[in-house]
Amino acid sequence: MTRIPVQRNLFDIPKGFCQCGCGQKTIINPRNQINVGWIKGEPRHFLKGHHNRGKLKRENHPRWKGGISIGINGNYVRNYRHDAEKALGKPLPSKAHVHHHNIHQIVICNDAAYHHLLHQRTRAFIACGHANWRKCKYCKIFDNPNNLLINNNQCYHKNCYNLYMRTRKHGKD
């Protein structure tokens, strides 16, 4: 079996060879499978299991936000979660979320719902100066919850809802 040298640029690898750069020949597709991008008679782009080889891992990835591997089996934990566990002196429960208030302050939340509530209240406080105000679904204006109708966790002004329904009904004719 002939091998080609490992090349970094995917456009330099000849058609018919695995695009991960391993130098092995790929097979010819026996039939069309549009949903996976195979064309009958064309060589596949990767050998089985090779499609992940060239991807950037951890700190080389552009969306890397830091983290550490701990434990015997190398479990990955984000830095802020590790810092929270260190401050508590014990591991966090599996459903616990860590909320960043700023670089030096974190809040440990019981679950995702409470974490989302903190973000919602922060957005409201930044927008209007009142953390407990809610945003109308239709006009996108923050207002006192007493002035809004709340239905299935969606908030809206009665006038905004009526206007939306009139325009929606009128548009169907």
N, C-alpha and C positions, 0 to 999 in steps of 0.2 A: 504494500500500500504506500503510495507516495504522499508525502506530507509537505504542505506549504509552510513557510515560516510564519510565526505568529505576528499579525499586523494590528496596529492600534486603530487605524481608521477603517470603519466598517465599509466605506465605499471602495477601499483598495482590495478587499477580499473578493476573489472571483466568484461568480455565480456557481452554485453547486457545492460550495464548501461551507461549512458551519460558520455562521457570522459571529460567533463568540471568539474566533481566532485560534481555535484549537488545531486547525489544519485538517480535520477529518472531512471526508466527503459525506454529503447528505443524500437522502434517498429521493427518488422522483415520486411526486404525488400520484397515487393511483386513481383518484377521482376528485371532482370538484367538491369543495367544502367551503362555501363562501363565508360562513359565519366565523371560520378560523383563518380565513385569508389564503387558503390553498387553492391553487389552480392546477387542473389535471395536466400532467406532463411536465410541469415546472418543478425544479428542485425546491425542497423545503429550505427555509432560512436557517433553522437550527436543528441539531440532533436533539433527541429527547432528553430533557433536563438541562440543556446548555443555554437556554434563553435567559437565565438569571446570572450567568457567569460574568458578564461584562458590566453589570449594574454597579453603581457606586454604593458602597456600604458605609454606614455610620458617619464618622467625622468627615469623610470625603463627599458625602451627599449634600447638595445645596440646601436642603431643608433640615439638616441636622441641628438639633437644639440642645445638645449635650446630654450626657447620661453616663452611667457607669455600669459595669458588669460586676455583680456580687454573687457570692455563694459558690458552692462546689460545682454546680452545673452551669454556672455563668449566666444566671438570670439577669436580664437587663432591667434597670430601674432608672427613671429620670432623676436628674440631680435634685430637683425641688422635693420630690417624694422621699428621696433618701435623706435629705436635710430634715424633713418633717418627722420621719421615723427616728432620726438621731436625736431631735429635740424632745420627742416624747419618751424615748428610751425603750420603745417596743415597736414591732411592725404595725403598720396601719391595717385596718380591716380591708378586705378585698373590694368592698363597694365604696370606700372612702375616696373623696376627690380632694385635691389640694388646689386652693384658689390663691393666685398671686395678687396680693393687694398692690405691692410694689416690690422692688428687689429685696428689701430687708424685712418685709412683712408678708406672711402667708397665713391663710385661714384653712383649717382642716374641716371639710364638709362631710356630713354623714353620708350623703348620696349625691347623685347627679342633679336631682331636682333642686336641692338647696344651692348647689353650685350655680345652676342656671338662674335662680332667683337673685343671687348676689350680682351676677352680670346684668340682669334686667334692671335692678335698682341702681346700679352704677351708671348705666346708660341714661336712665331717667334723671338722675341727679345732675349729670353733666349737661343734659339738654335743657332742663328747665329749673333746676335748683331744688326739686322736690323728689326725694327718693321713692316715695310711695305713689306717685302719679303714674298713670298708665297711658299708652299711646293708642289713639284711635286707629283702627284697622284701615279706614278709608281715607281720612284726611291727613294721617300721620302726625297729628298734633298731640302733645302730651297734655293731659287734663286731669283734674281731680277725679278719682274713681266714683264719687257721688254723682258726677255729671255724665257718667258713661253707663251704657248697658253692658253687662258682662254675661256672656253666654258661651259655655264650653271653653273657657279661658281665652275668649276673643273679646276685645273691648272695642266699642264704637259708640259714637254719638247717634242718637235717634235720627236726627236730621241727615247726617251723612249716610246712614243706612237706607233711609227712604229715598234719597237722591240716587244712590247706587241702584236700588231696585227699579226706580222709574226709568233710568237710562238703560238698564239691562233689559227691561220689558219692552221699551220702545225700540231697542236695537234688534229684537227678534222679529218685529213685524215686517 
